Amino acid sequence: MRGMPKCDQRGLVQPFIAIIQVLALALLLGHQSLSARLVIDLAISLPALFAGSVLGIMAFRNIDEVGFRRTILVLLLLSGASLALA
């Protein structure tokens, strides 16, 4: 993704993320019955997902190319570090 404009990066990554989220939800629903706990988890998760999407759209519109690249690199570093420590 090095050197790609932020619109191209978003166009490449965003469909992948959406597909992964739909597949994860399908797996959760496939392995569990629709229990009260799952409904509670969805009730908590969906507003958080929506809020994150709105914040991401607002940030995307207001961050320049360099800021966007730095933000992505920091988020990737934090994500990798959390996986390594888990």
C-alpha positions in Angstrom: 0.0 0.0 0.0 3.1 2.2 0.0 2.6 5.2 -2.1 -1.0 4.7 -2.8 -3.3 7.7 -2.4 -5.7 7.5 0.6 -8.8 7.0 -1.7 -7.2 4.0 -3.4 -6.1 2.5 0.0 -9.6 2.9 1.3 -11.1 1.4 -1.8 -8.8 -1.6 -1.4 -9.2 -2.2 2.3 -12.8 -1.3 3.1 -14.5 -4.0 1.1 -12.2 -6.6 2.7 -13.1 -5.4 6.2 -16.8 -5.4 5.4 -16.6 -9.0 4.1 -14.7 -10.1 7.1 -17.2 -8.6 9.5 -20.1 -10.2 7.7 -18.4 -13.6 7.7 -17.6 -13.3 11.5 -21.2 -12.5 12.2 -22.3 -15.5 10.1 -19.9 -17.7 12.0 -21.1 -16.5 15.4 -24.7 -17.1 14.4 -23.9 -20.5 12.9 -22.1 -21.7 16.1 -24.5 -20.4 18.6 -28.2 -20.4 19.0 -29.8 -17.0 19.2 -29.3 -16.8 22.9 -29.9 -13.8 25.1 -26.1 -13.3 25.5 -25.6 -13.1 21.7 -28.4 -10.6 21.4 -26.9 -8.5 24.2 -23.5 -8.7 22.5 -25.0 -7.5 19.2 -26.9 -4.7 20.9 -23.6 -3.5 22.3 -21.4 -4.1 19.3 -23.6 -2.7 16.5 -23.8 0.9 17.9 -20.0 0.8 18.6 -19.4 -0.4 15.0 -21.6 2.4 13.7 -19.9 5.0 15.8 -16.5 3.8 14.6 -17.6 4.0 11.0 -18.9 7.6 11.4 -15.7 8.7 13.2 -13.6 7.0 10.4 -15.5 8.8 7.7 -15.1 12.1 9.4 -11.4 11.5 10.0 -10.9 10.4 6.3 -12.4 13.6 5.1 -10.3 15.8 7.4 -6.9 14.2 7.3 -4.4 15.0 4.5 -2.3 12.3 2.7 0.6 12.3 5.2 -1.6 12.3 8.3 -3.7 9.5 6.8 -0.5 7.4 6.1 0.8 8.0 9.7 -2.6 7.2 11.2 -2.8 3.9 9.3 0.8 2.9 10.3 0.1 3.7 14.0 -3.1 1.7 13.9 -1.4 -1.3 12.3 1.4 -1.1 14.9 -1.1 -1.1 17.7 -3.1 -3.9 16.2 0.0 -6.1 15.7 1.3 -5.3 19.2 -2.1 -6.3 20.7 -2.0 -9.6 18.8 1.5 -10.3 19.8 0.8 -9.6 23.5 -2.5 -11.6 23.5 
